[in-house]
């Protein structure tokens, strides 16, 4: 069971990274200067702007915004579940 929780953690992390790249590419296309060197901090910095830009251009918020937020919650959830299942295994 612990291994499946860890796989979920890894999958959520990969989805989060892909969504980060998609968000930053959209921000760069919109003309906002983005540094891909510090990708993790840049996404949090530009997330509200990305939501506003995608809402203005298409009339709805683009899917990477919601996928980024849900995968971030998934990372936290799977990390907690993995640690709890590791603790149960040790007892």
PyMOL commands that set and color helices and strands:
alter all, ss='L'
color gray80, all
select helices_A, chain A and resi 2-29+39-58+63-90
alter helices_A, ss='H'
color red, helices_A
deselect
rebuild
show_as cartoon
